[in-house]
Amino acid sequence: MELEIPHLMDWFGKQTIKAAKSQITITDKNILGEVTRQYDYSALSENTIKGKTGNKHFSDLAGIVLGGILLFSLISSLAKFTWLTPIIYRWIAFPALLTSAVFLILRLYKNEFVWFTKKDGNSAFSIKVDGPKNQEAIQMLDFIMERISNCSN
């Protein structure tokens, strides 16, 4: 069974989950790179965590924009470009502040995930269960949970 879930706000990435009879393979791929992890069902705990989380990248982008505004304003005030100050604040700083406010508001949008843990209690992987591939994700969860419970018995 295979499921591909797009994560556009995670650097235009996607997560591919391949569930076979004996193990599960998770591949996270984005513009920065690719990471593949494999887990045996026997190493995973039957305990899962279901919850909602926002996208941390929006907070990161807001911080970068705010830091850029601060640095740019500091440099322009130290250079004493008095004729440039109104232009900076009207055409650069204010739109950048609005952009960072939009990023922070977008951070409030939550996606629903299910986290799987290893038997030692550490987190293994998560699956996004809302969005356009909702039904396929739920079928994948049922399949994985069945395999884990078969290995536990």
C-alpha positions as CSV (number, residue, x, y, z in Angstrom):
1,M,0.0,0.0,0.0
2,E,1.4,3.4,-0.9
3,L,0.3,7.0,0.0
4,E,1.8,10.3,-1.2
5,I,0.9,13.4,0.8
6,P,1.9,16.9,-0.4
7,H,3.4,19.3,2.1
8,L,3.7,22.4,0.0
9,M,4.6,24.7,3.0
10,D,7.4,22.3,4.0
11,W,9.7,23.7,1.3
12,F,7.4,22.4,-1.5
13,G,7.8,18.8,-0.2
14,K,5.9,15.6,-0.2
15,Q,5.8,12.6,2.1
16,T,5.6,9.1,0.6
17,I,4.5,6.2,2.8
18,K,5.0,2.7,1.6
19,A,3.5,0.0,3.9
20,A,4.6,-3.5,3.1
21,K,3.9,-6.7,5.0
22,S,7.0,-6.6,7.2
23,Q,8.0,-2.9,7.3
24,I,7.0,0.6,6.5
25,T,9.1,3.1,4.5
26,I,8.7,6.9,4.9
27,T,10.3,9.2,2.4
28,D,10.2,13.0,3.0
29,K,11.3,14.9,-0.1
30,N,11.5,18.7,-0.6
31,I,13.7,21.2,-2.4
32,L,16.4,20.9,0.3
33,G,16.8,17.1,0.1
34,E,15.4,13.7,0.7
35,V,15.2,11.6,3.9
36,T,14.1,7.9,3.9
37,R,13.4,6.0,7.1
38,Q,12.3,2.4,7.5
39,Y,10.6,0.8,10.5
40,D,9.7,-2.8,11.3
41,Y,6.2,-3.0,12.6
42,S,7.5,-5.0,15.6
43,A,9.5,-1.9,16.6
44,L,6.5,0.4,16.7
45,S,4.1,0.8,19.6
46,E,0.4,0.5,19.4
47,N,0.0,3.8,21.1
48,T,-0.5,6.7,18.7
49,I,-1.0,10.4,19.3
50,K,-3.6,12.3,17.4
51,G,-3.5,16.0,17.3
52,K,-3.4,19.2,15.4
53,T,-0.4,21.4,14.7
54,G,0.4,24.6,12.8
55,N,3.1,24.9,10.2
56,K,6.3,26.2,11.9
57,H,7.7,27.6,8.7
58,F,5.3,30.5,8.8
59,S,6.7,31.6,12.2
60,D,10.2,31.2,10.7
61,L,9.3,33.4,7.7
62,A,7.8,36.0,10.0
63,G,10.9,36.1,12.1
64,I,13.2,36.5,9.1
65,V,11.0,39.4,7.7
66,L,11.0,41.1,11.1
67,G,14.7,40.6,11.5
68,G,15.3,42.1,8.0
69,I,13.2,45.1,8.8
70,L,15.0,45.7,12.1
71,L,18.4,45.4,10.5
72,F,17.5,47.6,7.5
73,S,16.0,50.3,9.8
74,L,19.0,50.2,12.1
75,I,21.5,50.6,9.2
76,S,19.5,53.4,7.7
77,S,19.2,55.3,11.0
78,L,22.9,54.9,11.7
79,A,23.8,56.1,8.2
80,K,21.6,59.2,8.9
81,F,19.9,59.1,5.6
82,T,17.2,61.5,6.8
83,W,15.7,61.9,3.3
84,L,15.5,58.1,2.9
85,T,13.7,57.5,6.3
86,P,10.1,58.3,5.1
87,I,10.6,56.2,2.0
88,I,12.0,53.2,4.0
89,Y,9.1,53.2,6.4
90,R,6.4,53.9,3.9
91,W,7.4,51.5,1.1
92,I,9.6,48.9,2.8
93,A,9.0,48.6,6.6
94,F,5.2,48.9,6.7
95,P,4.5,46.3,3.9
96,A,7.1,44.0,5.4
97,L,5.3,44.3,8.8
98,L,2.0,43.4,7.2
99,T,3.6,40.5,5.4
100,S,5.0,39.1,8.7
101,A,1.6,39.6,10.3
102,V,0.0,37.5,7.6
103,F,2.6,34.8,8.1
104,L,1.8,34.8,11.9
105,I,-1.9,34.5,11.2
106,L,-1.3,31.6,8.7
107,R,0.6,29.9,11.5
108,L,-2.7,29.6,13.4
109,Y,-4.1,27.3,10.7
110,K,-3.8,23.7,12.0
111,N,-3.5,20.4,10.2
112,E,-4.5,17.1,11.8
113,F,-1.8,14.5,12.3
114,V,-1.4,11.0,13.8
115,W,2.1,10.4,15.4
116,F,3.5,6.9,15.7
117,T,6.0,6.1,18.4
118,K,8.6,3.4,18.8
119,K,8.4,0.9,21.7
120,D,11.1,2.9,23.5
121,G,8.8,5.9,23.6
122,N,10.6,8.0,21.0
123,S,8.6,9.5,18.1
124,A,8.9,7.6,14.8
125,F,6.8,9.4,12.2
126,S,3.6,11.2,11.6
127,I,0.9,11.0,8.9
128,K,-1.3,14.0,7.9
129,V,-4.9,12.9,8.0
130,D,-6.8,15.9,6.8
131,G,-6.9,17.5,3.3
132,P,-7.6,16.0,-0.1
133,K,-6.2,12.6,0.7
134,N,-8.2,12.1,3.9
135,Q,-9.8,8.7,3.0
136,E,-6.5,7.2,1.7
137,A,-4.7,8.4,4.9
138,I,-7.3,6.8,7.1
139,Q,-7.0,3.5,5.1
140,M,-3.2,3.6,5.5
141,L,-3.6,4.2,9.3
142,D,-5.9,1.2,9.6
143,F,-3.5,-0.9,7.6
144,I,-0.5,0.1,9.7
145,M,-2.4,-0.3,13.0
146,E,-3.5,-3.8,12.0
147,R,0.1,-4.8,11.2
148,I,1.4,-3.3,14.4
149,S,-1.2,-5.2,16.5
150,N,-0.5,-8.4,14.6
151,C,3.2,-8.1,15.5
152,S,2.4,-7.3,19.1
153,N,0.3,-10.5,19.6
